[in-house]
Amino acid sequence: MVEFAGYEMPLQYAGIMAEHKACREGAALFDVSHMGQAEIHDPAAFEKLVPGDIAGLKAGRQRYSMLLDEAGGIIDDLMVAKFGGRLVAVLNAGRKDVDVAHMRANGVQVRPHFERALLALQGPLAAKVFPEGAALKFMDAAELTVEGVAVTVTRSGYTGEDGFEIGCEPHHAVSLADLLLARGAVPAGLGARDSLRLEAGLPLWGNDISMDTNPVEAQLTFALSKKRLEAGGFMGAAAVKAALAGGVYRKLVGIKLEGRAPARAHAEIRHGGESVGEITSGVFSPTLNAPIALGYVRAALAVPGTALDLIVRDKPLPGTVVALPFVPHRYHR
Amino acid sequence: MTQIYFSKDHEWVSVDAEGIATVGITDHAQHALGDIVFVELPEPGREVSAGEGCAVVESVKAASDVYAPLAGTVTAANEAIVDEPALVNQEAETTAWFFRLRLADAAAVKELMDRAAYDAYLETLS
């Protein structure tokens, strides 16, 4: 057990390797109830705080977006889903209070449901374990009933695999988890969640993205709606447009290392002997059987094939910039 | 049977008749670390002081230092665990030793814990 964002969380059950493998080959179940679910009552006000197309989000669909500050810094990244007429955001545990305060300060009527539980069922066998959600496609959202229990379901996750995130009232969480485990899901902890998301090239707020990084540097331009950029009118729009037009000094890249020694967060990145950036997340990839990392390098070096040295315990470890994700996504589209 | 001693940093030590200490990490330590994927060992000939970090183990998630439980000179490093780090998870207190030390003071080993004292120490941690 480890402390994470004020919660006592399991780092691992059977072991990170075994849990990671279970998710890539079968179905793994993560308790991610620490994440904050919040209902947003006025989408128009919310849209002024994010660069994504919220007005255009159809009922039954989900979208990845970000709360930006005026400088284009990322206050938090989030998922927002439309269940019928209800707009519900899933916020990072360590940021949910900040997010709600930021929304309210900017006139967004938001109702936190932080007591709600969230279970992430992830892996190629997820739809076999949870046939109730089988009709959904990637990034669909629906309100369903599972053995008499009302749940909110999205077909998405944080592992690069097919899967579901299932929200429910807290008093139903244990029985729902037991049901999914009885149907063959394997319990998995924070350790595997981190190695899986890194293989999938998905950034973690606090490591890879923060108030000090903008979406262009973080290679999250897919989440910048063309329509919204043209129209402007959201916090950080000027900064983001300037970053898109004028380029950025540094960019987030995936790096695959030679050898077996991982480079962890804050390791220095050098190129031709010169310091060019810093690692933000690093892990030993169980799928690739090799160390992988995310880090910021000068924009000119953010090209697959660029050779870099990562400084670990005062020694340079050779690595190469690679296209993300490290392990292909297998979403149910 | 050779007496095995333990440090508070979760290393085990066994000393042979010539005053050569074999050092590894305890079963408790390997279990706490989880799946070990990389090991870095000290070069033979290196002099280490008691408590000095001289080897590194990396699990999927994190790096941890391994300390010299006693002062001495490194005489050997176990390349088998460099080639196959998972051995440390399987046989931490036997074949997966880390390095050997010619002790500066062989009698100093008595300052470490015996098995019963180490087990009692682990109880205080849980």
Chai-1 contact restraints between the chains, C-beta under 6 A:
chainA,res_idxA,chainB,res_idxB,connection_type,confidence,min_distance_angstrom,max_distance_angstrom,comment,restraint_id
A,Q12,B,G34,contact,1.0,0.0,6.0,A-B,restraint_1
A,G15,B,G34,contact,1.0,0.0,6.0,A-B,restraint_2
A,G15,B,D35,contact,1.0,0.0,6.0,A-B,restraint_3
A,I16,B,G34,contact,1.0,0.0,6.0,A-B,restraint_4
A,I16,B,D35,contact,1.0,0.0,6.0,A-B,restraint_5
A,I16,B,V60,contact,1.0,0.0,6.0,A-B,restraint_6
A,M17,B,D35,contact,1.0,0.0,6.0,A-B,restraint_7
A,G191,B,K61,contact,1.0,0.0,6.0,A-B,restraint_8
A,S195,B,V60,contact,1.0,0.0,6.0,A-B,restraint_9
A,R260,B,F38,contact,1.0,0.0,6.0,A-B,restraint_10
A,A261,B,F38,contact,1.0,0.0,6.0,A-B,restraint_11
A,P262,B,E58,contact,1.0,0.0,6.0,A-B,restraint_12
A,F284,B,V37,contact,1.0,0.0,6.0,A-B,restraint_13
A,F284,B,V60,contact,1.0,0.0,6.0,A-B,restraint_14
